[in-house]
Amino acid sequence: MDNTNKDVNTGEWVYERLARLAPKQDWRPNLDLGFANFRRHEHMAKRRRRLQQAVALAVLIASILALVVPTTRGIARQLLDSFYMKRPEAVRSTMPRSELPDFRIEYTSLPSIGHFVSGMAEAVQEAGFQPRLPPILAEQVASGLAVLKVSGPVDERITIDVDDLKAALKSRAIDDVIVPRNWSGVEIGYHVGHSILVAFLGGRLGQSPPPALVTPPGFLLIDFTEVALRAAGLTPSEAHNARNMFAESGGAFSIVPSDAKSNFRDVTLKSGHGLLFENDTNQDERQKCSFCPGPHERVLTWAASDRIFQLRSLTMNVAQMVELADSIN
Amino acid sequence: MYRILTLGGYAALMLIGGVLQAQAQLTMNAAAEEPVQGWQKMEIEGRAVWVNPKPALTSADIQGAEPATDPNYNGNFVKVFFSEVGAKKMRELTTAQMNKLIAMVLDGKLISAPKVRAVISNDGIITGKPPNGLTVEEVRRILTSVNQKK
């Protein structure tokens, strides 16, 4: 059978088709429409940026507690306008990490990975406080088997933009939340002093004076937290639960996405409450939440009256971690 | 990601009574499996290694080091973080020694002689023989060499 298309000049055909798409002779570009479209796209991009900023705001609250370097953050005991870590808490979200917003925090002084110091005296001099170590680690530091690092301080400040917050809520079709107009321009500051880290064969122990979250006197931080967490994607019940935990913890809580494999639970320490995360998988979950562990890692976070601690280990079992924590005077 | 400096290298530190020497010195040198004129013959795990007597890096080129344990693979090991100058030297050393040996020499003794598989610059790890890795004393001496040099 012959090919019925064999005589078709495809080049001509394409040219003809394209010619039909050409504008008429009297066609003129509609500049108004073009500019309107441009403005609309710009506006959408701006809204997206605002949403990201609002998310960053939510993050400040949600991740408000990490010891900068080995990831512990804390706030607790509520004062007039400052909050200090009281007890670490975590809440499991029903949303996977991919659906939670990307947390972005802007720092006025950046967190660092810390630097090595030659010994206890230098650590004290640089950090401004005397670390409280388990006797066995103090001995290891003295003999050179464990090393000290100092990091920080870190300062963050975020200014609330009510329009951004409303836009973030609207983008999630949330219409049952009232955002007070007088929140506009309120600055929330976060400060953590130096942290001291001990790296030893069994893991790493970090400690820091309680970080402070500072707001204008009378500002209802807990209310704001609930709203910001709704904007960050939590359900009403999750946000309300997180609000209560925030109040209980002084802000030292972490949102654990639904797809995080790590388990977490309370443990009892001499100093009170501790929060233990355990990761039995090969997945590194440290990017998923403030307290989440690396592969096969356990993370124990707890607070004493004057500081917060975080112990990370690949090799210690829970009893050993608790024993080490309890041996700190 | 920390790169493994000692690929299957066996640590063989000989420590005397566990007594620390204040002047512990760690160096990293070019090395070879075959004799090289002017290079020093050393032994590790029963095999001969020829080590360039001129160190490519010393403890002074390492900003800091910390101990760690990987229960699943390396056992005890030491993470090392090179200074800016040290990172440059390490990059040059591992580039020049690609698929050849580098020697980790602690207090004049060869503790490891891994084959270079990748260019290394900012940081790395010094491992021992799996599954236990470096002994506690080896870890202590490396840390002492690096961290107490100030």
Interface residues (C-beta under 8 A of the other chain):
Chain A: H115 F116 S118 G119 S143 G144 L145 A146 V147 K149 A199 F200 L201 G202 H296 L314 T315
Chain B: L20 Q63 G64 A65 E66 P67 A68 T69 D70 P71 N72 N76 F81 V136 V139 R140 L143 T144 N147 Q148 K150
